[in-house]
Amino acid sequence: MSDQSPLTKYARLWIALSANLLLVLLAWYLPNDEKSRGPALLSIAGHQHFVLLHFPVAILMLIPFFEIWDRHNEASLLIRRLSLLGAVSIWATCVFGIFEMHFNGSEDYNDLDSHLKTGIAASFIASASWLLIFQSWSDRVLAQIIAVVAMTIAAHIGGDRVHGDLFKPNKESLKATEPKATAERPPIPLG
């Protein structure tokens, strides 16, 4: 396997940087103004954020697993492709998250700004992990693990919005258990 890529190092850097800077511009031009814009095409696209977010989670977690399992000085073709797919999928998840935030409104969520910033940071880090794919094994794995950690933090902040505090008991579990009424049953014949 060679270090040759169809793209030069600078072309890869330019692609990764410009795509992620586009995320920053989108977040700036499409802020959360707490207005629901209704069923527009981009509003519907924003709802896909909740579907797409599982894809980069799975991919980015598999990459360091495969790297550690089958340790080589050079990244295999599978690792290189998964790294690119992970960076692209987390970028797309961020784009749809920005659409969700802007077109569907969110007045009841205080931590949306930190979720947005950590999601964009995770996209930058996943892209950096893709850029470092031709580096040494330890550099690659370290970048991949940092990408997983950044994505996990962003996902946790967003998951807290959707699912609430998972360690806090819900209303149903706090209800007193009342014995169920027992119906009069005929005695069971014993013999």
C-alpha positions in Angstrom: 0.0 0.0 0.0 1.4 3.4 -0.9 1.1 6.8 0.6 -0.3 8.0 -2.7 -3.7 9.4 -2.6 -5.7 10.8 -5.6 -5.7 14.1 -3.7 -2.6 15.9 -2.6 -2.1 16.8 1.1 -3.0 20.4 0.4 -6.1 19.5 -1.6 -7.3 17.4 1.3 -6.6 20.2 3.7 -8.4 22.7 1.6 -11.5 20.4 1.2 -11.7 19.6 4.9 -11.1 23.2 6.0 -13.6 24.8 3.6 -16.3 22.2 4.3 -16.0 22.9 8.1 -15.8 26.6 7.6 -19.1 26.3 5.7 -20.6 24.8 8.8 -19.5 27.8 10.8 -21.0 30.2 8.2 -24.3 28.2 8.1 -24.5 28.4 11.9 -23.9 32.1 11.8 -26.4 32.8 9.0 -29.1 30.4 10.2 -29.2 31.2 14.0 -31.7 29.8 16.4 -34.2 32.6 16.7 -36.8 30.3 18.5 -39.2 30.6 15.6 -40.8 27.5 14.0 -40.9 28.0 10.3 -43.3 25.2 9.6 -43.2 22.4 7.1 -40.7 23.8 4.5 -38.4 21.4 2.7 -35.5 22.5 4.9 -37.6 22.1 8.0 -38.2 18.5 7.0 -34.6 18.0 6.2 -33.7 19.3 9.7 -35.7 16.5 11.2 -33.3 14.1 9.5 -30.6 15.2 12.0 -32.0 12.7 14.5 -31.8 9.9 12.0 -28.3 10.7 10.6 -26.5 11.2 13.9 -26.3 7.5 14.5 -24.3 6.9 11.4 -21.2 8.9 12.3 -21.4 7.5 15.9 -21.1 3.9 14.6 -18.4 4.7 12.0 -16.2 6.8 14.1 -16.3 4.3 16.9 -15.3 1.4 14.6 -12.3 3.1 13.1 -10.0 3.0 16.2 -11.4 -0.4 17.0 -10.2 -1.8 13.7 -6.9 0.2 13.9 -6.1 -1.3 17.3 -7.3 -4.8 16.3 -5.2 -5.0 13.1 -2.2 -2.7 13.9 -0.3 -1.7 10.8 2.1 1.2 10.1 0.0 2.3 7.1 -3.8 2.6 7.3 -5.6 0.0 5.3 -8.0 0.9 2.5 -10.9 0.1 4.8 -9.7 2.5 7.5 -9.0 5.3 5.0 -12.5 4.9 3.5 -14.2 4.7 6.9 -12.3 7.7 8.1 -13.5 9.7 5.1 -17.0 8.4 5.5 -17.0 9.3 9.2 -15.8 12.8 8.5 -18.4 13.3 5.8 -21.2 11.8 7.8 -20.6 13.9 10.9 -20.4 17.0 8.6 -23.8 16.1 7.1 -25.2 15.5 10.5 -24.1 19.0 11.6 -25.7 20.6 8.4 -29.0 18.9 9.2 -28.7 19.9 12.8 -28.3 23.5 11.8 -31.4 23.2 9.6 -33.3 21.6 12.5 -32.3 24.4 14.9 -33.1 27.3 12.5 -36.2 26.0 10.7 -38.0 24.2 13.5 -37.3 26.5 16.4 -36.2 25.5 19.9 -37.2 27.9 22.6 -37.3 25.4 25.5 -33.6 24.3 25.2 -30.9 26.3 26.9 -27.9 24.2 25.9 -28.5 24.3 22.2 -25.6 26.7 21.6 -23.1 24.4 23.3 -24.5 21.4 21.4 -24.0 23.3 18.1 -20.5 24.4 19.0 -19.3 20.9 20.1 -20.9 19.3 17.1 -19.0 21.6 14.7 -15.8 21.1 16.7 -16.4 17.3 16.4 -16.7 17.7 12.6 -13.4 19.7 12.6 -11.7 16.9 14.6 -13.1 14.1 12.5 -11.8 15.9 9.4 -8.4 16.3 11.1 -8.5 12.6 11.8 -9.1 12.0 8.1 -6.2 14.3 7.2 -3.9 12.4 9.5 -4.7 9.0 8.0 -1.3 8.8 6.3 0.6 9.5 9.5 2.1 7.0 12.0 -0.2 4.5 13.7 -0.1 6.2 17.1 -0.9 9.7 15.6 -3.8 8.2 13.6 -5.3 6.3 16.6 -4.9 9.3 18.9 -6.7 11.6 16.4 -9.5 9.0 15.9 -10.0 8.6 19.7 -10.1 12.4 20.1 -12.8 12.5 17.3 -14.8 9.9 19.1 -14.6 11.8 22.4 -15.6 15.1 20.8 -18.5 13.4 19.0 -19.6 11.7 22.3 -19.6 15.0 24.2 -21.7 16.7 21.4 -24.1 13.7 21.3 -24.4 13.6 25.1 -25.4 17.3 25.2 -27.9 16.8 22.4 -29.2 13.5 23.9 -29.8 15.3 27.2 -32.2 17.6 25.3 -34.1 14.7 23.7 -34.1 12.2 26.5 -33.7 14.3 29.6 -31.6 13.4 32.6 -31.3 9.6 32.4 -30.3 9.2 36.0 -33.2 11.2 37.3 -36.3 9.1 38.1 -39.3 9.7 35.9 -42.8 10.4 37.2 -44.0 6.8 36.6 -41.2 5.3 38.8 -42.1 7.7 41.7 -45.7 6.6 41.9 -46.6 4.5 44.9 -47.2 1.0 44.0 -50.7 0.0 44.8 -51.7 -3.7 45.0 -53.9 -4.8 42.2 -57.4 -5.8 43.1 -57.8 -9.5 43.3 -60.9 -10.9 41.9 -62.7 -13.6 43.8 -61.4 -16.8 42.4 -63.0 -20.2 43.0 -60.9 -22.5 45.1 -58.6 -24.9 43.2 -59.7 -28.5 43.7 -57.0 -30.5 45.3 -58.1 -33.9 44.7 
